Amino acid sequence: MARKTSSPKTRIDVWCDETQLAQIKRNADASRLPVSDFLRKLGNGYKPKSIFDRETIRELARLSADQDRLSDQLERWLLVKKKEDTPVNDGRAFLNQIERLQAEIADLVMEAAQRL
C-alpha cells in the first residue's frame, strides 16, 4: 500500500502593526486556535463560530421574553393606578423582577464571554 506524502509547507509573511497583531491573537484565542492555524483557516474560508452556544441563546431569548412580559404588565398597572389616583409604590415588585431578569441576562453573557 502506498504511503500518502504531505506536500511541502510554505511560509508566508504578513505585515501588521502591534494593535493588529494583538487583535489577531485575541481572535485566535477566542477561536481556541494557534495564530498560524487561525490565519490559515481564515485564508481558506473558515468562519469563526459564535461565542454563544444554542442553549445560551435560547435562555437569553426566554429571559428577554419574560422581561418584555413584565414591562407590559408594569405599563398596564401604572395606567390603572394613574386613573385611580393612588401611589405607585406597589410597582416596585415589578421593577424588582425586571432588575432580576436583567441580572440573569448579564450573568449569562459574562459566562459565555469567559468560555472564550
TORPA-4810 file (N, C-alpha, C, O; in nm, 3 decimals):
<nodes>
NODE_1_0.085_-0.118_0.000_0.000_0.000_0.000_0.089_0.124_0.000_0.185_0.132_0.077_M
NODE_2_0.059_0.219_-0.085_0.141_0.339_-0.097_0.114_0.434_0.019_0.001_0.450_0.064_A
NODE_3_0.218_0.493_0.065_0.208_0.586_0.177_0.177_0.727_0.126_0.238_0.773_0.029_R
NODE_4_0.084_0.793_0.191_0.046_0.928_0.150_0.153_1.026_0.197_0.187_1.028_0.315_K
NODE_5_0.205_1.105_0.107_0.308_1.202_0.144_0.244_1.340_0.154_0.155_1.374_0.076_T
NODE_6_0.292_1.417_0.248_0.237_1.552_0.263_0.312_1.647_0.171_0.430_1.627_0.143_S
NODE_7_0.245_1.748_0.126_0.308_1.845_0.038_0.400_1.935_0.121_0.376_1.954_0.240_S
NODE_8_0.501_1.987_0.060_0.591_2.075_0.135_0.516_2.200_0.182_0.426_2.249_0.114_P
NODE_9_0.554_2.248_0.297_0.488_2.365_0.353_0.564_2.491_0.314_0.687_2.491_0.306_K
NODE_10_0.489_2.597_0.291_0.547_2.725_0.253_0.510_2.827_0.358_0.395_2.836_0.400_T
NODE_11_0.608_2.903_0.400_0.585_3.008_0.498_0.548_3.137_0.425_0.608_3.171_0.323_R
NODE_12_0.449_3.209_0.480_0.416_3.341_0.426_0.433_3.443_0.537_0.411_3.413_0.654_I
NODE_13_0.471_3.561_0.501_0.487_3.670_0.598_0.370_3.766_0.583_0.329_3.800_0.473_D
NODE_14_0.318_3.807_0.695_0.208_3.903_0.696_0.253_4.021_0.782_0.288_4.005_0.899_V
NODE_15_0.251_4.138_0.723_0.291_4.257_0.795_0.170_4.320_0.863_0.065_4.336_0.802_W
NODE_16_0.187_4.355_0.990_0.081_4.425_1.064_0.145_4.503_1.177_0.259_4.477_1.216_C
NODE_17_0.071_4.598_1.230_0.124_4.674_1.344_0.091_4.600_1.474_0.022_4.498_1.472_D
NODE_18_0.137_4.652_1.585_0.118_4.585_1.715_-0.029_4.572_1.752_-0.070_4.471_1.809_E
NODE_19_-0.107_4.673_1.721_-0.250_4.669_1.752_-0.319_4.559_1.673_-0.401_4.484_1.727_T
NODE_20_-0.286_4.549_1.545_-0.346_4.445_1.461_-0.303_4.306_1.507_-0.383_4.213_1.509_Q
NODE_21_-0.175_4.293_1.543_-0.126_4.164_1.592_-0.198_4.124_1.720_-0.234_4.007_1.737_L
NODE_22_-0.218_4.219_1.809_-0.289_4.190_1.934_-0.432_4.144_1.905_-0.482_4.051_1.970_A
NODE_23_-0.497_4.208_1.809_-0.634_4.169_1.774_-0.637_4.030_1.712_-0.725_3.949_1.742_Q
NODE_24_-0.541_4.001_1.625_-0.533_3.868_1.564_-0.515_3.762_1.672_-0.577_3.656_1.668_I
NODE_25_-0.428_3.790_1.769_-0.405_3.694_1.878_-0.530_3.674_1.963_-0.561_3.562_2.002_K
NODE_26_-0.603_3.783_1.990_-0.728_3.771_2.067_-0.830_3.687_1.991_-0.897_3.601_2.049_R
NODE_27_-0.841_3.712_1.861_-0.935_3.635_1.779_-0.896_3.488_1.773_-0.982_3.400_1.779_N
NODE_28_-0.767_3.461_1.761_-0.721_3.322_1.759_-0.751_3.255_1.892_-0.797_3.141_1.896_A
NODE_29_-0.724_3.325_2.001_-0.755_3.271_2.135_-0.904_3.244_2.149_-0.945_3.141_2.204_D
NODE_30_-0.986_3.337_2.100_-1.131_3.321_2.109_-1.177_3.199_2.030_-1.275_3.134_2.066_A
NODE_31_-1.106_3.168_1.922_-1.140_3.051_1.840_-1.071_2.925_1.892_-1.092_2.816_1.839_S
NODE_32_-0.990_2.942_1.996_-0.915_2.831_2.055_-0.823_2.764_1.953_-0.812_2.642_1.945_R
NODE_33_-0.757_2.850_1.875_-0.664_2.802_1.774_-0.532_2.876_1.788_-0.530_2.993_1.828_L
NODE_34_-0.420_2.810_1.754_-0.295_2.885_1.744_-0.306_2.988_1.632_-0.385_2.971_1.539_P
NODE_35_-0.229_3.096_1.641_-0.239_3.204_1.544_-0.219_3.153_1.402_-0.295_3.190_1.312_V
NODE_36_-0.119_3.069_1.380_-0.094_3.022_1.243_-0.212_2.940_1.190_-0.250_2.955_1.074_S
NODE_37_-0.269_2.854_1.273_-0.386_2.776_1.230_-0.505_2.868_1.202_-0.577_2.851_1.104_D
NODE_38_-0.524_2.966_1.290_-0.635_3.061_1.275_-0.624_3.135_1.141_-0.721_3.142_1.066_F
NODE_39_-0.505_3.190_1.112_-0.486_3.266_0.988_-0.498_3.175_0.866_-0.555_3.215_0.765_L
NODE_40_-0.443_3.053_0.874_-0.452_2.959_0.763_-0.598_2.927_0.733_-0.641_2.926_0.617_R
NODE_41_-0.674_2.899_0.840_-0.815_2.865_0.821_-0.894_2.983_0.767_-0.979_2.966_0.680_K
NODE_42_-0.867_3.104_0.818_-0.936_3.222_0.765_-0.907_3.238_0.616_-0.997_3.270_0.538_L
NODE_43_-0.783_3.216_0.578_-0.745_3.228_0.437_-0.812_3.125_0.349_-0.823_3.143_0.228_G
NODE_44_-0.858_3.015_0.410_-0.926_2.910_0.335_-1.077_2.911_0.355_-1.144_2.812_0.328_N
NODE_45_-1.129_3.024_0.403_-1.274_3.039_0.413_-1.336_3.005_0.547_-1.459_3.001_0.559_G
NODE_46_-1.255_2.980_0.650_-1.306_2.948_0.783_-1.384_3.066_0.839_-1.340_3.181_0.828_Y
NODE_47_-1.500_3.039_0.898_-1.579_3.143_0.963_-1.586_3.108_1.111_-1.648_3.007_1.148_K
NODE_48_-1.525_3.190_1.197_-1.527_3.159_1.341_-1.669_3.147_1.392_-1.759_3.219_1.348_P
NODE_49_-1.690_3.055_1.485_-1.822_3.032_1.542_-1.853_3.138_1.646_-1.764_3.202_1.702_K
NODE_50_-1.981_3.155_1.669_-2.027_3.248_1.770_-1.985_3.201_1.908_-1.975_3.081_1.932_S
NODE_51_-1.960_3.296_1.999_-1.922_3.258_2.135_-2.041_3.204_2.212_-2.024_3.140_2.316_I
NODE_52_-2.161_3.230_2.163_-2.280_3.185_2.233_-2.326_3.052_2.175_-2.345_3.039_2.054_F
NODE_53_-2.344_2.955_2.261_-2.398_2.828_2.214_-2.550_2.838_2.205_-2.610_2.935_2.251_D
NODE_54_-2.610_2.739_2.145_-2.755_2.744_2.123_-2.835_2.752_2.252_-2.936_2.822_2.260_R
NODE_55_-2.791_2.679_2.353_-2.864_2.681_2.480_-2.860_2.819_2.543_-2.961_2.866_2.597_E
NODE_56_-2.746_2.886_2.537_-2.735_3.021_2.591_-2.827_3.116_2.515_-2.893_3.201_2.575_T
NODE_57_-2.831_3.102_2.384_-2.918_3.188_2.303_-3.064_3.164_2.338_-3.142_3.259_2.349_I
NODE_58_-3.103_3.037_2.355_-3.242_3.006_2.394_-3.275_3.068_2.530_-3.382_3.126_2.549_R
NODE_59_-3.182_3.056_2.624_-3.204_3.111_2.758_-3.215_3.263_2.753_-3.301_3.321_2.819_E
NODE_60_-3.130_3.327_2.675_-3.138_3.473_2.660_-3.271_3.515_2.597_-3.330_3.615_2.638_L
NODE_61_-3.318_3.440_2.499_-3.446_3.470_2.436_-3.560_3.456_2.537_-3.652_3.538_2.540_A
NODE_62_-3.554_3.350_2.620_-3.658_3.330_2.721_-3.658_3.445_2.822_-3.764_3.498_2.855_R
NODE_63_-3.539_3.483_2.869_-3.531_3.592_2.966_-3.578_3.724_2.905_-3.642_3.805_2.973_L
NODE_64_-3.545_3.746_2.779_-3.590_3.868_2.712_-3.742_3.871_2.701_-3.804_3.975_2.721_S
NODE_65_-3.802_3.757_2.668_-3.948_3.749_2.660_-4.011_3.774_2.796_-4.112_3.844_2.806_A
NODE_66_-3.952_3.718_2.901_-4.002_3.741_3.038_-3.995_3.890_3.072_-4.087_3.947_3.131_D
NODE_67_-3.884_3.952_3.034_-3.866_4.094_3.062_-3.970_4.177_2.987_-4.027_4.271_3.043_Q
NODE_68_-3.996_4.143_2.862_-4.098_4.215_2.785_-4.235_4.199_2.850_-4.311_4.295_2.860_D
NODE_69_-4.267_4.077_2.893_-4.396_4.050_2.956_-4.411_4.133_3.083_-4.516_4.193_3.105_R
NODE_70_-4.307_4.136_3.166_-4.314_4.214_3.290_-4.325_4.364_3.261_-4.397_4.435_3.331_L
NODE_71_-4.256_4.410_3.159_-4.265_4.552_3.123_-4.407_4.588_3.081_-4.459_4.693_3.117_S
NODE_72_-4.469_4.499_3.002_-4.608_4.523_2.961_-4.702_4.525_3.082_-4.791_4.610_3.090_D
NODE_73_-4.682_4.432_3.175_-4.766_4.427_3.295_-4.747_4.554_3.378_-4.843_4.610_3.430_Q
NODE_74_-4.623_4.599_3.391_-4.594_4.721_3.467_-4.663_4.841_3.402_-4.722_4.924_3.471_L
NODE_75_-4.654_4.850_3.270_-4.717_4.961_3.200_-4.868_4.961_3.222_-4.927_5.065_3.252_E
NODE_76_-4.932_4.843_3.209_-5.077_4.835_3.234_-5.109_4.873_3.378_-5.206_4.945_3.403_R
NODE_77_-5.030_4.825_3.471_-5.053_4.853_3.613_-5.043_5.003_3.640_-5.126_5.059_3.712_W
NODE_78_-4.942_5.067_3.581_-4.924_5.211_3.602_-5.042_5.290_3.544_-5.084_5.390_3.603_L
NODE_79_-5.094_5.246_3.430_-5.209_5.316_3.371_-5.332_5.304_3.460_-5.406_5.401_3.476_L
NODE_80_-5.354_5.187_3.518_-5.468_5.167_3.608_-5.451_5.251_3.734_-5.544_5.318_3.777_V
NODE_81_-5.332_5.248_3.791_-5.307_5.324_3.914_-5.319_5.475_3.891_-5.363_5.548_3.979_K
NODE_82_-5.278_5.520_3.771_-5.289_5.662_3.739_-5.435_5.705_3.736_-5.469_5.813_3.784_K
NODE_83_-5.521_5.620_3.680_-5.664_5.651_3.674_-5.725_5.649_3.814_-5.817_5.727_3.842_K
NODE_84_-5.676_5.561_3.901_-5.730_5.550_4.037_-5.671_5.657_4.129_-5.717_5.674_4.242_E
NODE_85_-5.569_5.727_4.081_-5.503_5.831_4.158_-5.449_5.777_4.291_-5.469_5.838_4.396_D
NODE_86_-5.383_5.662_4.286_-5.321_5.602_4.404_-5.169_5.604_4.387_-5.120_5.616_4.275_T
NODE_87_-5.095_5.594_4.498_-4.948_5.594_4.488_-4.900_5.474_4.406_-4.963_5.368_4.406_P
NODE_88_-4.787_5.491_4.338_-4.733_5.384_4.254_-4.622_5.305_4.324_-4.547_5.234_4.257_V
NODE_89_-4.611_5.314_4.454_-4.506_5.243_4.526_-4.517_5.092_4.510_-4.416_5.021_4.517_N
NODE_90_-4.638_5.042_4.489_-4.655_4.898_4.473_-4.590_4.846_4.345_-4.569_4.725_4.332_D
NODE_91_-4.558_4.932_4.253_-4.492_4.892_4.129_-4.349_4.847_4.149_-4.287_4.794_4.057_G
NODE_92_-4.298_4.866_4.268_-4.160_4.826_4.298_-4.140_4.676_4.276_-4.031_4.634_4.236_R
NODE_93_-4.242_4.594_4.302_-4.229_4.449_4.282_-4.203_4.418_4.134_-4.120_4.332_4.103_A
NODE_94_-4.273_4.486_4.044_-4.248_4.466_3.901_-4.104_4.507_3.866_-4.034_4.435_3.795_F
NODE_95_-4.064_4.622_3.916_-3.930_4.670_3.886_-3.823_4.575_3.940_-3.721_4.552_3.875_L
NODE_96_-3.846_4.520_4.059_-3.751_4.424_4.115_-3.738_4.299_4.029_-3.628_4.248_4.010_N
NODE_97_-3.851_4.250_3.976_-3.848_4.133_3.888_-3.770_4.164_3.760_-3.692_4.082_3.713_Q
NODE_98_-3.794_4.282_3.705_-3.723_4.321_3.583_-3.574_4.333_3.610_-3.493_4.290_3.528_I
NODE_99_-3.537_4.389_3.724_-3.395_4.400_3.760_-3.331_4.262_3.777_-3.216_4.243_3.738_E
NODE_100_-3.404_4.167_3.835_-3.351_4.031_3.849_-3.328_3.967_3.712_-3.227_3.900_3.690_R
NODE_101_-3.423_3.987_3.621_-3.406_3.934_3.486_-3.286_3.997_3.416_-3.211_3.927_3.347_L
NODE_102_-3.267_4.126_3.433_-3.151_4.192_3.373_-3.021_4.136_3.430_-2.924_4.118_3.357_Q
NODE_103_-3.020_4.107_3.560_-2.900_4.049_3.621_-2.874_3.909_3.566_-2.759_3.872_3.542_A
NODE_104_-2.980_3.830_3.545_-2.964_3.696_3.488_-2.907_3.704_3.347_-2.819_3.626_3.310_E
NODE_105_-2.957_3.799_3.269_-2.907_3.817_3.132_-2.759_3.854_3.136_-2.679_3.799_3.061_I
NODE_106_-2.723_3.948_3.222_-2.583_3.988_3.234_-2.495_3.871_3.276_-2.384_3.856_3.224_A
NODE_107_-2.542_3.789_3.369_-2.466_3.671_3.413_-2.442_3.575_3.299_-2.332_3.524_3.282_D
NODE_108_-2.546_3.549_3.219_-2.532_3.458_3.104_-2.429_3.510_3.004_-2.347_3.434_2.953_L
NODE_109_-2.434_3.640_2.977_-2.340_3.699_2.883_-2.197_3.688_2.937_-2.104_3.656_2.862_V
NODE_110_-2.178_3.715_3.066_-2.045_3.706_3.125_-1.993_3.562_3.124_-1.875_3.539_3.096_M
NODE_111_-2.079_3.466_3.152_-2.038_3.325_3.147_-1.994_3.287_3.007_-1.894_3.218_2.989_E
NODE_112_-2.069_3.331_2.908_-2.034_3.299_2.768_-1.901_3.364_2.732_-1.820_3.303_2.662_A
NODE_113_-1.878_3.486_2.777_-1.753_3.555_2.746_-1.634_3.486_2.812_-1.525_3.484_2.755_A
NODE_114_-1.653_3.430_2.930_-1.545_3.361_3.000_-1.510_3.229_2.935_-1.400_3.177_2.955_Q
NODE_115_-1.601_3.173_2.856_-1.573_3.045_2.788_-1.483_3.063_2.667_-1.442_2.965_2.604_R
NODE_116_-1.452_3.189_2.634_-1.366_3.214_2.518_-1.229_3.153_2.536_-1.144_3.164_2.448_L
</nodes>
